[in-house]
Amino acid sequence: MNLFADMRTHVIAALDDMVRAGQLPEGLSFDNVAVEPPREAAHGDMATNAAMVLAKPADMKPRDLAQNLAARLGSLNVVESADVAGPGFLNLRLSSALWSDVVSRAQEAGFGASKLGAGAKVNVEYVSANPTGPLHVGHTRGAVFGDALANLLAFAGYDVTREYYINDGGAQVDVLARSVYLRYLEAHGQEVSFPDGTYPGDYLKDVGEGLKARVGDAYVGQPEDAWLADVREFATEAMMTLIRNDLASLGVKMDVFYSEKSLYGTGRIEEALKELDGKGLIYKGTLEPPKGKLPDDWEPREQTLFRSTAYGDDVDRPVMKSDGAWTYFAPDIAYHWDKIDRGFDQLIDVFGADHGGYVKRMKAAVAALSDERVPLDVKLCQLVRLYDKGEPFKMSKRAGTFVMLSDVVERVGKDVVRFLMLTRKNDAPLDFDLAKAVEESRDNPVWYVQYTHARIRSVMRKADGMGVAPGTPNLTHPAEIEVAKKLAEFPRIVEIAAKAHEPHRIAFYLGELAQVFNSLWNAGDGDHAIRFLHDSDSDATAGKIPLPLAVSVVIAAGLGILGVDPVEEMR
């Protein structure tokens, strides 16, 4: 049930009637006609912009068009009144019976779920951290955002694949192997030092010990070419085990782990570039020097380039260096071509903010490879600034240079981390204070929403103890109607958030729903008639408890999208 979509259907039907009656010209597009909450609640229950967006193409005055539309909508059983406001906005007040119906429907599992996606296949790639260590707090935001977005899209009717791209084909895994080798030597009692560029974190001590247990002293004193390949594979597997454990602690489960290394030596990179070459998009050329200050070591070199400017990029991009080695971009092209080849209708990449310069070239590659059939949306997650009681949180000694995801989850819990990571839009910086994250106050959004769900579950347990089951909703107070109206917004918010790829909208909505509901709860202090439980009147209780039940169902559904478990009672 989407009351706003239903009302839009009524508006479009009325506009079609006006066309047939000669009150509107034929051929008008109604695509931009919207039905949404009014700017001010006092203006009504819903508002439509139909007259404003159609007046110019219809060559009519907005108010004249709005008045004709109001007359038609006002005759519907579900509409109590239709009033023209300002230059031509149309405010609607709906039948009170509709709100009781909303409450009844909102009690049902699946309320708010949408068929918007119509089963379209979407690949959401997120985290994709280099397998050189455990996940840190910077990865946490991308992990939570990507996972919540995948949940949201699935709830909105898409067929979602959650994917992690393992960057195990670059030079960083060689650095990892050398770092593990040093820990291996240390495990054999040798004094070691870590040159700049290696990974000195204590998390590699166990990996060094594990390598010793596996190969004994076979690699001690051996040249690098004798052990590098084996240690690289051993270390990468060990890091991916760490990463999988970190993801599990955050409630993230991937459908696919895709290895970059699998693209090398298999012909996949060559095939992808051959595909682009066949479209006339690969050529030999020399790039212009970088804008601004010219680096001392810059010199013009002929390279193999992808004509990404043909698809909106600022400059063409190298795919092969002058020495014949692939650039970082080449395997990424092949990887995305593989996604297209797997039949996805839409691709979403969740990157860190430091990958902003990569967006245009990647979109250009996907557009070229799919003949612009498959859209790619790249979502950038800004930095997380971590605090504890207002002071910057210190780095983990075990990690060496960063705060580990596991440190944060251990401190405040998975649910708190996930919810608070979604209290800002992904492209806005986020301040995360560990102390405030566990405060029990309405200023803490995750606590406030969980508290609201828990107090409702307490009401439902008491009603069950009284032997009373929810009956027909009995809404008699304006505060009850306000809660019902907020419930009616949930399906609309789900679709808006899914279309925009913005799961933070669900977190915002849950906070608003909790606030409206608790206002009703507080109103019951002064008006016993709207309290949920009536000890001596089972019928009154049966009519009042459907509303809190519906709120708890919607909160649980929204928290499910965010990957947060609703609590039954507060400890």
C-alpha positions in Angstrom: 0.0 0.0 0.0 1.4 3.4 -1.1 -1.2 6.0 -0.3 0.8 8.7 -2.2 1.1 6.5 -5.3 -2.6 5.7 -5.1 -3.5 9.3 -4.9 -1.3 10.1 -7.8 -3.2 7.5 -9.8 -6.4 9.4 -8.9 -4.8 12.7 -10.1 -3.7 11.2 -13.4 -7.1 9.7 -14.0 -8.7 13.1 -13.3 -6.3 14.8 -15.7 -7.1 12.2 -18.4 -10.8 13.0 -17.9 -10.0 16.6 -18.4 -8.3 15.8 -21.7 -11.2 13.8 -22.9 -13.6 16.7 -21.9 -11.5 19.2 -23.8 -10.4 21.0 -20.7 -6.7 20.1 -21.4 -5.0 19.7 -24.7 -4.0 16.2 -25.9 -0.3 15.1 -25.8 0.6 16.5 -22.4 3.2 14.5 -20.4 2.2 13.8 -16.8 5.6 12.5 -15.9 6.4 15.4 -13.6 3.1 15.4 -11.8 3.8 14.6 -8.1 1.7 14.0 -5.0 3.6 14.6 -1.8 3.2 15.9 1.8 2.3 19.6 1.9 4.9 22.0 3.0 2.9 22.8 6.1 0.8 20.2 7.8 -2.0 22.7 8.4 -2.6 22.9 4.6 -3.9 19.4 4.4 -2.8 15.7 4.1 -1.3 15.8 0.5 -0.5 18.3 -2.2 -0.1 18.0 -5.9 1.9 20.2 -8.3 -0.2 19.1 -11.3 -1.5 22.6 -12.2 1.9 24.2 -11.8 3.8 21.8 -14.1 1.0 21.6 -16.7 -0.1 25.2 -17.0 2.6 26.4 -19.4 2.5 23.4 -21.9 -1.4 23.6 -21.7 -1.3 27.4 -22.2 -3.5 27.9 -19.2 -3.4 29.9 -15.9 -2.3 27.6 -13.1 -5.2 28.5 -10.8 -7.8 27.8 -13.6 -6.3 24.4 -14.2 -6.1 23.7 -10.4 -9.8 24.7 -9.9 -10.9 22.3 -12.6 -8.8 19.5 -11.2 -10.0 20.3 -7.6 -13.6 19.9 -8.7 -12.9 16.4 -10.1 -10.8 15.2 -7.1 -13.2 16.6 -4.6 -15.9 14.3 -5.8 -13.9 11.2 -4.9 -14.9 9.2 -1.8 -11.4 9.2 -0.5 -11.1 13.0 -0.7 -12.7 15.2 2.0 -11.7 18.5 0.4 -9.5 19.8 -2.5 -8.4 23.4 -2.1 -6.4 25.6 -4.4 -3.6 27.6 -2.7 -1.2 30.3 -3.9 -0.5 30.4 -7.6 -2.0 26.9 -8.3 -1.0 24.3 -5.7 -3.7 21.9 -4.9 -4.0 20.7 -1.2 -6.0 17.6 -0.4 -7.6 16.5 2.8 -8.4 12.8 2.9 -11.2 10.8 4.4 -10.6 9.9 8.0 -11.4 6.3 7.2 -8.2 6.1 5.1 -6.0 6.5 8.1 -7.5 3.6 9.9 -6.9 1.6 6.8 -3.3 2.7 6.8 -2.9 1.5 10.4 -4.5 -1.9 9.5 -2.2 -2.4 6.5 0.9 -1.2 8.3 0.6 -4.0 10.9 1.2 -6.5 8.1 4.7 -7.9 7.3 6.0 -6.4 4.1 4.3 -3.1 4.5 6.4 -0.5 2.6 8.0 -3.1 0.3 7.8 -2.1 -3.3 7.8 -3.6 -6.8 9.7 -0.5 -8.0 12.7 -2.6 -9.1 10.6 -5.1 -11.0 13.3 -7.7 -10.5 16.0 -5.8 -12.3 19.5 -7.2 -11.6 21.7 -4.8 -9.6 25.3 -5.3 -8.6 26.4 -3.3 -5.6 30.1 -3.4 -5.1 31.3 -2.1 -1.7 34.2 -2.2 0.8 36.7 -3.7 -1.7 39.5 -2.8 0.6 43.1 -3.8 -0.3 43.8 -7.2 1.4 46.7 -5.8 3.4 45.2 -5.7 6.8 42.0 -5.6 8.9 39.3 -3.2 8.0 39.6 0.2 9.6 37.0 2.8 10.6 37.2 4.5 7.2 36.1 1.2 5.5 33.3 0.9 8.0 31.2 3.7 6.5 31.4 2.3 3.0 30.6 -1.2 4.3 27.5 0.0 6.2 26.4 2.3 3.4 26.8 -0.3 0.7 25.1 -3.0 2.7 22.1 -0.8 3.7 21.8 0.3 0.1 21.7 -3.3 -1.0 19.0 -4.1 1.6 17.0 -1.1 0.5 17.1 -2.0 -3.2 16.1 -5.6 -2.3 13.2 -4.2 -0.2 12.2 -2.1 -3.3 12.0 -5.1 -5.6 15.4 -5.3 -7.2 17.4 -8.5 -7.6 20.6 -7.5 -5.7 24.1 -9.0 -5.7 26.5 -7.8 -3.0 30.1 -7.9 -4.2 33.6 -7.4 -2.9 36.4 -6.8 -5.4 39.7 -8.2 -3.9 42.5 -5.9 -5.0 45.1 -8.7 -5.0 46.7 -8.0 -8.3 48.7 -4.9 -7.6 52.1 -4.0 -6.0 50.5 -3.6 -2.5 50.2 -7.4 -2.1 53.9 -7.7 -2.7 54.5 -5.2 0.1 52.2 -7.3 2.3 54.2 -10.4 1.5 57.5 -8.7 2.4 55.9 -7.4 5.6 54.7 -10.9 6.5 58.2 -12.3 5.7 59.6 -9.9 8.3 57.2 -11.2 10.9 58.1 -14.7 9.8 61.8 -14.0 10.5 60.8 -12.4 13.8 58.9 -15.6 14.7 62.2 -17.4 14.2 63.8 -15.1 16.8 65.5 -12.6 14.4 65.5 -8.8 15.1 63.7 -7.1 12.3 62.9 -3.5 11.3 60.2 -2.3 9.0 61.3 0.0 6.1 59.1 2.8 5.0 56.2 1.6 2.9 55.9 -1.8 4.7 53.1 -2.7 7.1 54.3 -2.6 10.7 51.0 -3.4 12.5 51.1 -6.1 15.1 48.2 -7.8 13.3 50.7 -9.5 11.1 52.5 -11.2 14.0 50.0 -14.1 13.9 50.4 -14.4 10.2 54.2 -14.7 10.5 53.7 -17.3 13.2 51.3 -19.1 10.9 53.8 -19.1 8.0 56.4 -20.5 10.3 54.0 -23.3 11.3 53.4 -24.1 7.7 56.9 -24.0 6.2 59.2 -24.2 9.2 62.6 -22.5 8.4 62.4 -23.2 4.7 62.4 -19.5 3.7 64.9 -18.2 6.3 67.8 -16.7 4.5 66.3 -17.4 1.1 66.2 -14.8 -1.7 62.9 -13.0 -2.4 62.2 -14.9 -5.6 62.2 -18.1 -3.6 59.4 -17.2 -1.3 57.5 -14.1 -2.6 54.8 -15.8 -4.6 53.9 -18.3 -1.9 54.0 -15.8 0.9 51.9 -13.4 -1.1 49.2 -16.0 -1.5 49.4 -17.1 2.1 49.3 -13.6 3.4 46.4 -12.5 1.1 44.3 -15.5 2.3 45.1 -14.6 5.9 44.0 -11.0 5.4 40.8 -12.0 3.7 40.0 -14.2 6.6 40.5 -11.1 8.9 38.4 -9.0 6.6 35.6 -11.6 6.4 35.5 -11.7 10.2 35.4 -7.9 10.4 32.5 -7.9 7.9 30.6 -10.6 9.9 31.0 -8.6 13.1 29.3 -5.7 11.3 26.5 -8.0 9.9 27.8 -7.8 6.3 27.6 -10.9 4.2 28.8 -10.7 0.6 27.4 -12.8 -2.2 30.5 -12.6 -4.3 34.2 -12.1 -3.6 35.9 -11.3 -7.0 39.6 -11.6 -7.3 41.5 -9.0 -9.4 44.2 -11.6 -9.8 41.8 -13.7 -11.7 41.9 -11.2 -14.5 45.6 -11.5 -15.1 46.9 -14.2 -17.4 43.4 -15.3 -18.4 42.9 -13.0 -21.4 40.1 -11.1 -19.7 41.9 -7.7 -19.8 42.9 -8.2 -23.4 39.3 -9.2 -24.4 37.9 -6.1 -22.7 40.3 -3.7 -24.4 39.7 -5.6 -27.7 36.0 -4.8 -27.3 36.7 -1.1 -26.9 39.2 -1.2 -29.7 36.5 -2.6 -32.0 34.5 0.5 -31.2 37.4 2.7 -32.2 38.1 3.8 -28.6 41.6 2.5 -28.1 44.6 4.3 -29.7 48.3 5.2 -29.3 48.8 8.7 -28.2 50.6 11.2 -25.9 48.7 13.0 -23.2 49.0 16.7 -22.5 51.1 17.6 -19.5 49.2 17.9 -16.2 47.5 21.3 -15.5 49.2 23.5 -12.9 52.7 22.9 -11.8 54.6 20.6 -14.1 56.3 17.7 -12.3 60.1 17.7 -12.6 60.1 14.1 -13.9 57.3 14.6 -16.4 58.1 13.8 -20.0 55.8 13.1 -23.0 55.5 9.3 -23.6 53.4 7.4 -26.1 50.9 5.2 -24.3 47.9 3.1 -25.2 44.8 5.3 -24.4 41.1 4.8 -24.0 39.1 7.5 -25.6 37.0 8.2 -22.5 36.3 11.8 -23.5 33.8 10.3 -26.0 31.7 9.5 -23.0 32.0 12.6 -20.9 35.5 12.3 -19.2 37.8 15.3 -19.0 40.8 13.6 -20.7 41.5 10.2 -22.3 43.0 7.6 -20.0 46.0 5.3 -20.2 45.3 1.6 -20.2 48.8 0.5 -21.0 52.1 2.2 -20.0 54.9 2.8 -22.5 56.8 -0.2 -21.1 53.8 -2.5 -21.9 52.6 -2.9 -18.3 48.9 -2.4 -17.6 47.7 0.7 -15.7 45.5 0.3 -12.7 42.6 1.3 -14.9 42.9 -1.7 -17.3 41.9 -4.5 -14.9 39.1 -2.3 -13.6 37.7 -2.0 -17.1 37.9 -5.8 -17.5 36.2 -6.3 -14.1 33.3 -4.0 -15.0 33.0 -5.7 -18.4 32.7 -9.0 -16.5 29.8 -7.4 -14.5 28.1 -6.4 -17.7 28.7 -9.9 -19.2 27.0 -11.4 -16.1 23.8 -9.7 -17.1 23.4 -6.9 -14.6 21.0 -4.2 -15.5 22.5 -1.6 -13.2 25.9 -1.2 -11.5 26.6 0.6 -8.3 30.2 1.2 -7.0 30.7 2.5 -3.4 34.1 4.2 -3.2 36.0 6.2 -0.6 36.2 10.0 -1.1 39.8 9.7 -2.3 38.5 7.9 -5.5 36.6 11.0 -6.7 38.9 11.4 -9.7 38.1 7.9 -10.8 34.4 8.3 -11.3 34.2 9.8 -14.8 36.7 7.4 -16.4 34.8 4.4 -14.8 31.4 5.7 -16.0 32.9 6.3 -19.4 34.2 2.7 -19.6 30.9 1.2 -18.6 29.0 3.3 -21.0 31.3 2.3 -23.8 31.3 -1.4 -23.0 27.5 -1.6 -22.6 26.6 0.8 -25.5 25.2 3.0 -22.7 22.7 0.3 -21.8 23.9 -0.3 -18.3 24.1 2.7 -16.0 26.8 3.0 -13.4 26.3 5.0 -10.2 29.3 5.7 -8.1 28.6 6.7 -4.5 31.5 8.3 -2.7 31.7 8.0 1.1 33.3 10.9 2.9 35.7 10.5 5.9 34.6 9.5 9.4 36.1 11.5 12.2 36.2 9.4 15.3 36.0 10.9 18.8 35.7 9.7 22.4 34.0 12.2 24.7 34.9 15.0 22.3 38.6 14.0 22.0 40.1 12.4 18.9 40.1 8.6 19.3 43.6 7.2 19.5 44.9 4.8 16.9 45.0 1.1 17.7 48.4 -0.1 18.9 47.7 -3.4 17.3 47.0 -1.8 13.9 49.8 0.7 14.1 48.4 3.5 12.1 44.6 3.3 12.1 41.6 2.5 14.2 40.3 -0.9 13.4 36.6 -1.6 12.6 36.7 -4.3 15.3 37.7 -1.8 17.9 34.7 0.3 17.2 32.2 -2.6 17.0 33.6 -4.0 20.3 33.2 -0.7 22.0 29.6 0.3 21.0 28.1 -2.7 19.2 27.2 -3.5 15.6 23.7 -1.9 15.6 24.9 1.4 17.0 27.7 1.6 14.4 25.4 0.8 11.5 22.7 3.2 12.5 25.0 6.2 13.3 26.9 5.6 10.1 23.7 6.3 8.2 22.7 9.5 10.1 24.5 11.6 7.4 24.3 11.4 3.6 27.2 9.4 2.3 29.0 12.4 0.6 29.0 14.5 3.8 31.7 14.1 6.5 30.6 12.3 9.6 31.7 12.9 13.2 31.3 9.7 15.3 31.7 10.1 19.1 32.0 6.7 20.8 30.7 8.1 24.1 27.7 9.8 22.7 26.9 6.8 20.6 25.8 4.9 23.7 24.1 7.7 25.5 20.5 7.0 26.6 18.9 10.2 25.4 16.6 11.4 22.6 19.7 13.2 21.2 21.1 9.8 20.3 19.0 8.7 17.3 19.7 5.0 17.5 18.8 4.8 21.2 15.7 6.8 20.6 14.4 4.6 17.8 15.2 1.4 19.7 13.7 2.8 22.9 10.5 3.5 21.0 10.3 0.0 19.6 11.0 -1.5 23.0 8.3 0.5 24.8 5.8 -0.5 22.2 6.7 -4.2 22.6 6.2 -3.7 26.3 2.7 -2.4 25.6 2.0 -5.4 23.3 3.2 -7.9 26.0 0.9 -6.3 28.5 -2.0 -6.4 26.1 -1.3 -10.1 25.5 -1.3 -10.7 29.2 -4.7 -9.1 29.4 -5.9 -11.5 26.7 -6.6 -8.7 24.3 -5.7 -8.9 20.6 -5.6 -6.0 18.2 -8.9 -5.1 16.7 -10.2 -2.4 14.3 -8.1 0.7 14.7 -10.0 3.4 16.6 -8.4 6.8 15.8 -10.1 9.6 17.7 -7.4 12.1 18.5 -5.3 14.4 16.2 -2.1 13.0 17.6 -3.2 9.5 16.5 -4.0 10.8 13.0 -0.5 12.3 12.8 1.1 9.0 13.6 -1.1 7.3 11.0 0.0 9.9 8.4 3.7 9.3 9.2 3.1 5.6 8.8 1.6 6.3 5.4 4.8 8.0 4.3 6.9 4.9 4.7 6.3 3.2 1.3 6.9 6.6 -0.4 10.2 7.1 1.5 11.3 3.6 0.6 10.8 4.3 -3.1 12.4 7.8 -3.0 15.4 6.4 -1.1 15.8 3.5 -3.5 15.6 5.7 -6.6 18.2 8.1 -5.2 20.4 5.3 -3.7 20.2 7.1 -0.3 19.6 4.7 2.6 20.1 7.5 5.1 16.6 8.6 4.3 15.3 5.6 6.1 17.3 6.5 9.3 15.9 10.0 9.1 12.3 8.7 8.7 12.6 6.3 11.7 13.7 9.2 13.9 10.7 11.3 12.7 8.3 8.3 13.3 9.7 7.8 16.8 9.2 11.5 17.6 5.6 11.6 16.4 4.7 8.4 18.2 6.3 9.5 21.5 4.4 12.8 21.2 1.2 10.7 21.1 2.4 8.7 24.1 3.0 11.8 26.1 -0.4 13.2 25.1 -1.9 10.1 26.9 -0.7 11.5 30.2 -3.3 14.2 30.0 -6.0 12.3 28.0 -6.7 8.8 29.3 -9.0 8.1 26.4 -6.0 7.8 24.0 -3.9 5.6 26.2 -3.2 2.2 24.6 -4.2 0.0 27.6 -7.5 0.2 29.4 -7.6 -2.3 32.3 -11.3 -2.4 32.6 -12.2 -2.1 28.9 -10.9 -4.8 26.5 -12.8 -3.3 23.5 -11.1 0.1 24.0 -7.7 -1.6 24.3 -8.3 -3.6 21.2 -9.1 -0.4 19.3 -6.0 1.4 20.5 -3.2 -1.1 20.3 -3.2 -1.5 16.5 -1.5 1.9 16.1 1.5 1.2 18.3 1.7 -2.3 16.8 1.9 -0.8 13.3 4.6 1.6 14.4 6.7 -1.3 15.8 6.3 -3.2 12.6 7.4 -0.3 10.5 10.3 0.5 12.8 11.4 -3.1 12.6 11.2 -3.0 8.8 13.2 0.2 8.6 15.8 -1.1 11.0 16.0 -4.2 8.9 16.9 -2.1 5.8 19.6 -0.5 7.9 20.9 -3.9 9.0 20.0 -3.1 12.7 18.2 -5.6 15.0 15.2 -4.1 16.8 15.2 -4.7 20.5 12.3 -6.1 22.5 13.3 -4.4 25.7 15.9 -1.9 26.9 18.5 -3.1 29.4 
